[in-house]
Amino acid sequence: MKVAFDSRAATDPNGVGRYSRCLLQALRETAAESDELTDTDRPAASVRSRNPDVFHSPWIAGAMLHSPCPMVVTIHSLAALKRRSEQLRSGGLHLRLRRLALQRATHVIVPSELVADEVLTELGLTRERVIVIPAACEPAGADRPASAPPAWTWHDAARRTWDVYAGAAAAGAQ
């Protein structure tokens, strides 16, 4: 499977940037021999030229309005879509286009059931398209003490994300 991953957010040292960097590293480490993962800072051009099976935007701002292939978007929070200042910006056109891009995603990844419920209510997506994959608390490849309890790791998140990619590619083929 060929996946294009929007890596523009990875430059942010916190939040979405950390999520993007850790997930991207774990995706590379858990990819099957036949999988191809391309990180790109120019998603529109890359998706059109490389013809991937799936495009993944790990942040709301990277969602494409017209993705030429199935698109997976990670939504960490809908606060930006609900902010009054955003609703007033450009008469709300920017906000409506962002919502439309998110609604066109084949699958949406969220970090918790609480965010999933909010996405279902605000965007009107079906439950089958909203997948809960918690972010891990430690960077990919970090050593944990042997006495530490088992925890959700970035590799766990990456394996679930590869499953989402497979579902998105299958949905796009229909």
N, C-alpha and C positions, 0 to 999 in steps of 0.2 A: 504494500500500500504506500502511495506517495502522499505525504502530508506537508503542506506549507504552513509554517508557524510564524505569526506576526511577532517579531522580536523587538519592535520599537519601544515597548514598555520596559524592556530589560535594563535600560540605562538608569531608571529610577532606583535609587539606593534602598528604598523602603517599599512597603505595601505591594502593589501590583508588580513592581520591578523585581522584588525578591521572589514573588510567586513565579513570574515568568522565567527567571534564571534557574531556579531550583527545578521547576517542572521540565524545562527544556533539557537540562542535564540528565534528569531521571528518564525522560523519554528516549534520549540517545542510548542510555545504558540498558534499557529494557526492550529496545526495538528488536524485532525478529530480523533474521538475515535478509529477508525479502523486503523489509520496510525501508523507506527512504524518507528522512526527515530533513526538511530545508527550512532554516530560519531566515527570515527576510525582513529588511527594513523598508522595503518597497512592495507591500503585499499586492496591490492592484496589478502592477506590471509582472510581478513574479507569478501570480496565479494564472494570468493569461498566457505567459510564455512557457511555463514549466508543465502546465496541464496536470496539477495534482488531483488526487482522488478526493481530498478534503482540505479545507482551509480552516485553521484554528486561530481565532483572535482571543488572547488571554485577558482582554479588557474591552469595555463597552465602546470606547472611542475607536477601536479598530474594526468594528463590525461594518461590513460592506453592504451598501444598499442593493447592488446588483452583483452578487458573487457568481462567477461562472461555474462553480462547483459547489457541492454541499459545504455549508459553513457551520462550524461549531464556535460558540462564543462563551467565554467564562464571564459571568456576572458576579462580582463580589458584593455589590450593593446597588440599590436603585436610587440612592440619595440624590445623585446628580440629575436624574430624570424628574425628581419631585421637587427640586429646589425652586423657589419662587423666582429667583433671579434668572434661572434658565428658562422658565416659562415665559418670561417677559422679553427675553432676548429675541430679536428679529421677528417679533410677533408670534413666537412659538414654533416657527417653521423648522428651525434647527432641531428642536426637541421632537417634533412629529416625525422628521426623517430618521432620527436616531431610533425612535420606537419602532418605526417600520423596518429598519435594518435588523433590529433584534428579533422582531416577529418573523422575519424571513429565515432566521437561522434554522437549520435542520435539527440541531440539538443545542441546549443551553446547559452549561455546567455551573452549579452554584455550590458554595461552601457549607450550607446548612439547610435543614428543613424550613427554618424560619425565612430565609431568603427565597427558598423554593416557593413557599406560600405567597410571598410578596410578588414574585415574578408571575405566578399563575393569576393572581388578582389584577395586577397592573398591566400586564402584557397580553393576557388572555390566551396563553399557550396551553396546550394539552399536557397532562402530567407525564405522558410517555416521552415528551421532548425535553423535559427538565430532569437533569441527572444530578444527584447530590454526591459530590466528591470532596470531602474535607481536605483542606490544605494541611500539609504536615507541619509539625512544629520544629523540625530540625532540617538543616540543609541536606541535600542528597549526598550520600557518602560519609556523613558525619559519624564518628564513632560514639557509641553510647556505652556507658558502664554495663558490665554483664549483669549487675544487680538491678538495673532499671527494668521496669515492666515493659512488656511489648507495647509498642506505640504504632500509630498510623505513620508510615514513612512516605517519602516522596516517591519511592519505587512502587508502593501500593497505589498511590494516586496516579502514577504514570501507567501502570497496568490497567487500571479502570479507564483511563483516558484513551488508551489504545482500543479498548472495547467500544467506547463511545465513537471513535473514528470509524470502526468497522460498521457500527449501526448507521452512522451518517452516510457512509459510502453506499451501503445497501439501500437506504432510503432514497438517495439521489439517483440510484440506478433504476428505480421503479418509474 
